[in-house]
Amino acid sequence: MEETCNRRLRGLLGRRETILLPGAANALAARIIEDLGYKAVYVSGAGVTNTFLGVPDIGLISPTELASHVAAIRDAVSLPLIVDADTGFGNPINVGHTVRVIERSGANAIQLEDQNFPKRCGHFSGKSVVDAAEMVQKIHAAVDARRDADLVIIARTDAIAAHGFNDAMDRAAAYIEAGADMTFVEAPKTVEEMSQIPKRLAVPQIVNIVAGGLTPMLGMDELTKMGFAMVLYANAALQASIAGMQKVLGHLKVHGSLAAVSEHLAGFEERQRIVSKPHFDALEKKYSV
């Protein structure tokens, strides 16, 4: 029997090896991630919001808009997709609907968080969280709604900012009991807090490393020793693309030429390779009359 992408992701998690997980805001970024040999792609809610709408990560994207991006990425790559579905866009009933829509779009794991709606980026100030009991019901709804039992449900808690580390850990444990396959304790502030997360929680854990964020930027070796299943760089590609566009377009504006910054540009042939133009050339030849 052919292995599904859901089972492939569960197999990666079952091997207990630490997966380096880059985020993609669109299908082009996902193609680059796959081309570089990564094992999975994280579809960043913040990244999709920033790139598609040009606005901050404060709950302005809709589940339909997110689903359309997931579907495009699913068509572009064969890697497992871990999709950031924010708060699930409402109450437990909304969460069930969101899970069905995002799963149908091609997700292999769906992440839900316990912030109040509208949510904020995990490293913004001013976050607040729902009662733990409400989030438990959202997890129940997500588990009940998935069509494939191998779809991974990830429960994220942002409670450190609102109630402290111990409350966040208690919440994560409750979410596991409710059926979450993984948990994600967002924005630990010290190395000691980070080290406690995989030790105290019974399912695989994600750590989110954000340049300029609240969590210490430890290296892969240290995070592997701590026992994290996934080391997430949700928007490194996005931050790099912003910096690259600013540099190249800023130079073009001042000098009216790209000659001095050509090393920062992908060549025409490389650009076509990344978007699989040779594949479409072959199809055109195959179906020509």
Residue pairs with C-beta under 8 A, 6 or more apart in sequence:
3 11
4 148
4 150
5 78
5 79
5 80
5 81
5 108
6 80
6 108
6 148
6 150
6 151
6 152
7 150
8 80
8 108
9 40
9 80
9 82
9 108
9 109
9 152
10 150
10 152
12 19
12 39
12 40
12 80
13 152
13 181
13 182
13 204
13 229
16 204
16 229
18 220
18 223
18 224
18 228
18 229
18 230
18 231
19 39
19 40
19 229
19 230
19 231
20 38
20 39
20 220
20 231
20 233
21 38
21 40
21 41
21 42
21 82
21 206
21 230
21 231
21 232
21 233
22 33
22 38
22 41
22 42
22 233
22 236
22 237
23 29
23 41
23 42
23 43
23 44
23 47
23 232
23 233
23 234
23 235
23 236
23 237
23 238
24 30
24 33
24 41
24 42
24 43
24 44
24 47
24 73
24 237
25 44
25 47
25 48
25 50
25 51
25 52
25 235
25 237
25 238
26 47
26 48
26 51
26 52
26 69
26 72
26 73
27 69
27 72
27 73
27 75
27 76
27 77
28 76
28 274
28 275
29 47
29 237
29 238
29 241
30 41
30 43
30 73
30 76
30 77
30 79
30 81
31 76
31 77
31 274
31 275
31 276
32 237
32 274
33 41
33 77
33 79
33 237
34 41
34 77
34 78
34 79
35 274
38 79
39 79
39 80
40 79
40 80
40 81
40 82
40 230
41 73
41 77
41 79
41 80
41 81
41 82
42 82
42 84
42 232
42 234
43 66
43 69
43 70
43 73
43 81
43 82
43 83
43 84
43 107
44 84
44 234
44 235
44 238
45 57
45 61
45 66
45 84
45 85
45 86
46 57
46 84
46 121
46 234
46 235
47 234
47 235
47 237
47 238
48 61
48 65
48 66
48 69
49 55
49 56
49 57
49 60
49 61
50 56
50 57
50 235
50 238
51 238
52 61
52 65
52 69
53 60
53 61
53 65
56 121
57 119
57 120
57 121
57 124
58 118
58 119
58 120
58 121
58 124
59 86
59 87
59 117
59 118
59 119
59 120
60 118
61 86
62 89
63 85
63 89
63 97
63 98
63 101
63 102
64 101
66 83
66 85
66 102
67 101
67 102
67 104
67 105
68 105
70 81
70 83
70 102
70 105
70 106
70 107
71 105
71 106
73 81
73 106
74 81
74 105
74 106
74 107
75 106
80 108
80 109
81 106
81 107
81 108
81 109
82 107
82 108
82 109
82 111
82 152
82 154
82 230
83 102
83 107
83 109
83 110
83 111
84 111
84 234
85 98
85 99
85 102
85 110
85 111
85 112
86 112
86 113
86 115
86 117
86 119
87 112
87 113
87 114
87 115
87 116
87 117
87 119
88 94
88 95
88 98
88 99
88 112
88 138
88 141
88 142
89 95
89 98
89 117
90 98
90 117
91 134
91 138
92 134
92 137
92 138
92 140
92 141
93 141
95 112
95 138
95 141
95 142
95 145
96 141
96 142
96 144
96 145
97 145
98 110
99 110
99 141
99 142
99 145
99 146
99 151
99 153
100 145
100 146
100 147
102 110
103 110
103 145
103 146
103 147
103 148
103 151
104 147
107 151
108 151
108 152
109 151
109 152
109 153
109 154
109 181
109 182
110 142
110 146
110 151
110 152
110 153
110 154
111 154
111 155
111 156
111 184
112 138
112 139
112 142
112 153
112 154
112 155
112 156
113 119
113 122
113 155
113 156
113 157
113 158
113 184
113 186
114 129
114 130
114 132
114 134
114 135
114 138
114 155
114 156
114 157
114 158
114 159
114 171
114 175
115 127
115 128
115 129
115 130
115 158
116 128
116 129
116 130
119 127
120 126
120 127
122 156
122 158
122 186
122 187
122 208
122 210
122 213
123 187
123 210
123 212
123 213
123 214
123 215
125 161
127 158
127 161
127 162
128 162
129 135
129 157
129 158
129 159
129 162
129 163
129 171
132 170
132 171
132 174
135 155
135 157
135 171
135 174
135 175
136 174
136 175
136 177
136 178
137 178
139 153
139 155
139 175
139 178
139 179
139 180
140 178
140 179
142 153
142 179
143 153
143 178
143 179
146 153
152 181
152 182
153 179
153 180
153 181
153 182
154 180
154 181
154 182
154 183
154 184
154 206
155 172
155 175
155 176
155 178
155 180
155 182
155 183
155 184
156 183
156 184
156 185
156 186
156 206
157 168
157 171
157 172
157 175
157 183
157 184
157 185
157 186
158 168
158 186
158 187
159 167
159 168
159 171
160 167
160 168
160 185
160 186
160 187
160 188
160 189
160 193
161 187
165 188
165 193
165 196
168 185
169 185
169 196
169 197
169 200
169 201
172 183
172 185
172 197
172 201
173 200
173 201
173 202
175 183
176 183
176 201
176 202
176 203
180 203
181 203
181 204
182 203
182 204
182 205
182 206
182 229
182 230
183 201
183 203
183 205
183 206
184 205
184 206
184 208
185 197
185 201
185 205
186 208
187 208
187 213
187 214
187 215
188 194
188 197
188 207
188 214
188 215
189 214
189 215
189 216
190 216
191 216
191 218
194 207
194 215
194 216
194 218
194 223
194 226
195 226
197 205
197 207
197 226
197 228
198 205
198 226
198 227
198 228
198 229
199 227
204 229
204 230
205 227
205 228
205 229
205 230
206 228
206 229
206 230
206 231
206 232
207 215
207 223
207 226
207 228
207 230
207 231
207 232
208 215
208 232
208 234
209 215
209 217
209 218
209 231
209 232
209 233
210 234
210 235
211 217
211 236
211 239
220 231
223 231
224 231
244 264
247 261
247 264
248 258
248 261
248 264
248 265
251 258
251 260
251 261
252 258
252 261
258 265
266 274
272 278
